[in-house]
Structures are given as structure tokens and as C-alpha cells.
Amino acid sequence: MKRSSRQTMIKLYAQAVISELQQLGYPNGQAKEVFFRHYRDMKRLFGLEQNVCDFAKMMDEFERAMQKKHDLSDPNSIAVGHLKHLAQAYIHKHKSHKRAGLKRMDGE
């Protein structure tokens, strides 16, 4: 199956972001994991308008924030781990509503 020019552009963009993550110090396998962990959400938030270097730096920042442990002595540290289940429930609810809307449109 032949790729469209848009698919090719996205693939090349992804490869370049992974390469930038490697430049930031992530080993190849870990760079791919970080990329795929954050890509969908960041693409929704920021689109693909960022240059690959900036996109990789934002992914690195997100990853570091996720890995950082809550420090009670740091006034800039906010504990949000207890909100994880609420975020997952919201995402699940949003996806199921989206699917239901598509089914209704198909049924018309």
C-alpha cells in the first residue's frame, strides 16, 4: 500500500523527533517509548507545527515531570497522583461518547 504524502511527512517528523530525543540523552529504545507515550496528547495540544527540536524538548519536559517524585519540601511541587484515576475515567467516558456519536451518524 502506497503512503500518502501526509503519512510520509508524519513518519519523517516522528523519526526526527526520536532522533532529537536521542540527542537529549535517551537511548534508542527509551527515546521511542517516550515518543509514543507523549505523541498523541502533544499532537492534540500543539499540532505538528513545532519544529522537531522544540517538540522533542517538550516531550523531554513532560517525561521528566512524570518521573519526578513529589517533594513535600518543594513549594513548586504539586502532588497529582491521586487524580490519575479521575483522568482515566474522563478519557474513557470521552472516548465512549465519541464512539456513540459515530454510531448514530452511521445509523442515519
N, C-alpha and C positions, 0 to 999 in steps of 0.2 A: 504494500500500500504506500503510495507516494505522500510525503508530508507536504502540507501547505506551507507557504512562506511564513505565516504567523507561527505555526508549530515549530518550524526551524528556528525562527527568531527566539522563541521562548526557550528552546533547548539550548541554544548557544548562550543565552543570557544566564540560564541556570548553571551551565558549565563554568562560565566566567565568574559567577558569584562563588561557586565551590572553590575555584582556584584562588580567589581573593581570601576566602576563609582559611585556606592552606597557608597563604602568605601571612595571615594573622596568627599562625602557630598551631592550627588544628591539623592533626594527621588526616590523611585522605579519607579513611572510613568515618572518622568523627566529623569531618567537615561535611560529608554527605548527610550524616544523621542530623546535624544542626540545621542544615539547609532544609531538609524535608520536615523537620519538626516545626519550623517557623514560616516556611514559604507561603502556605495557603493564607494564613492570617495576615501576614505582612503584605501579601499581594492585594488582599481585600482592602486593607487600610491605606496603603501607599501606591498601589498600582505598580507598573513596571517603569515608571518614569525616572526613578532614581538611577544614577549611574551604578555600575556593579560594585565599585569600591564602597560607596555610601551604603548600598543595600547590605553588603557583607558586614560593614561596621555596625549597622543597626541590628542585624542578626546576632552578632557577637555580643552587643549590649544586652539584648533580650536574653541570650543564653546565660550570660554572667549574672543577670538579675535573677533568673530562675534558680541558678545553682547557689546563690548567696543565702546563707543561713541568717535567720532573724537574730539580730543582736540587740538585746534589751538596753544596753548602754548607749547605743547609737540613736540619737533623736531623729535621724533621717530614715531609719529602718522601720518598715511597717509590716506587721505580720498579716498575711492574707491567705495562708494555707487553709484556714478553716472555711474559706469561701470557695474552695475548689469544687466541692460537690454542688454548690448552687450554680456555678458557671457551667458545669457539665449538664445539669438539669435544664438550664436555659438553652444551651446549644441543642440538646436532644429535642426539646419542645419546638424550637425554631425550625429544625430540620423536618420534623413530622408535620408541622403546619405547611411548610413549603411543598412537601410531597402531596399532602391532601389537596392543596390548591392546583397542582399539576394534574391530579386525577380528575378533579372537577372540570378542568378545562378540556381534558381529553374526552370526557363523557358528554360534552355538549355537542 
